Amino acid sequence: MPLTKASLVQALFEREILSKAEAARAVDTVFHLLKQTLAGGEDVLISGFGKWVVREKKERRGRNPQTGKDLTINARRVVTFRASGVLRRHINKEKPTLE
């Protein structure tokens, strides 16, 4: 089951950290700040978790796979995520190393 905003709110509430309304407001605020920062073209780094990077993709040639016709794919910005070493080791259940 995926982690959702609602489950984050519920987890904060169950741990008696915040009321349900406060938890919902806090989670919404964090995601709003993340979206606003990325939309502004800035990267987001959360130490021990990972980094979201906004990248510019140039206009390029492509092909419609259904019709086989050539087309132009417009330039756009995309967001990529790179997990930190700490997160990767945790996911793979590796022991921490001294770096």
C-alpha atoms as one frame of an Amber mdcrd trajectory, in Angstrom:
protein
   0.000   0.000   0.000   1.490   3.386  -0.962   2.156   6.143   1.542  -0.391
   8.916   0.983  -0.868  12.401   2.374  -3.792  11.056   4.392  -1.636   8.313
   5.912   1.039  10.878   6.827  -1.614  12.961   8.592  -2.914   9.863  10.378
   0.599   8.849  11.498   1.262  12.303  12.982  -2.096  12.196  14.730  -1.627
   8.660  16.109   1.795   9.535  17.521   0.090  12.396  19.381   2.402  14.919
  17.745  -0.335  17.102  16.290  -4.108  17.231  16.149  -5.610  15.918  12.928
  -6.300  19.441  11.644  -2.788  20.635  12.527  -1.231  17.545  10.935  -3.224
  18.074   7.725  -2.143  21.719   7.612   1.509  20.798   8.247   1.589  18.098
   5.554  -0.132  20.406   3.041   2.331  23.196   3.871   5.373  20.961   3.360
   4.117  19.744  -0.014   3.165  23.283  -1.040   6.712  24.464  -0.250   8.229
  21.534  -2.183   6.066  22.254  -5.241   6.705  25.998  -5.066  10.484  25.512
  -4.816  10.609  23.028  -7.713   8.339  25.214  -9.868  10.799  28.051  -9.291
  13.539  25.895 -10.793  15.357  25.254  -7.507  16.452  21.845  -6.232  15.123
  20.337  -2.998  17.545  18.450  -0.749  16.443  16.553   2.344  19.545  15.215
   4.083  19.441  11.473   4.663  16.538  11.095   2.220  17.356  12.451  -1.222
  17.369  15.281  -3.705  14.825  16.430  -6.273  16.401  18.191  -9.253  14.645
  20.243 -11.943  16.134  19.537 -15.369  15.553  21.240 -18.696  14.867  18.959
 -21.653  15.444  20.407 -25.105  13.018  20.134 -27.993  13.656  16.886 -29.840
  12.382  14.685 -32.619  10.171  11.756 -31.739   7.839   9.261 -33.325   4.223
   8.385 -32.627   4.392   4.640 -31.875   0.817   4.023 -33.087   1.064   5.774
 -36.439   4.821   5.791 -36.987   4.684   9.507 -37.913   7.591  11.762 -36.967
   6.798  14.601 -34.589   8.507  17.218 -32.466   8.476  16.854 -28.695   8.407
  20.303 -27.095  11.046  21.509 -24.655  10.000  20.974 -21.040  11.169  20.826
 -17.470  11.170  17.545 -15.565  11.849  16.627 -11.956  14.167  13.747 -11.113
  14.830  12.203  -7.716  18.069  10.730  -6.451  17.962   8.835  -3.179  20.690
   9.573  -0.656  23.229   6.909   0.258  21.636   6.652   3.698  18.216   5.883
   2.180  19.659   3.409  -0.330  21.487   1.520   2.422  18.329   1.509   4.571
  16.223   0.145   1.712  18.826  -2.560   1.022  19.169  -3.308   4.752  22.905
  -2.706   4.615  24.915  -1.786   7.664  26.078   1.847   7.832  29.636   2.434
   6.685  32.107   4.991   7.918  32.660   7.387   5.052
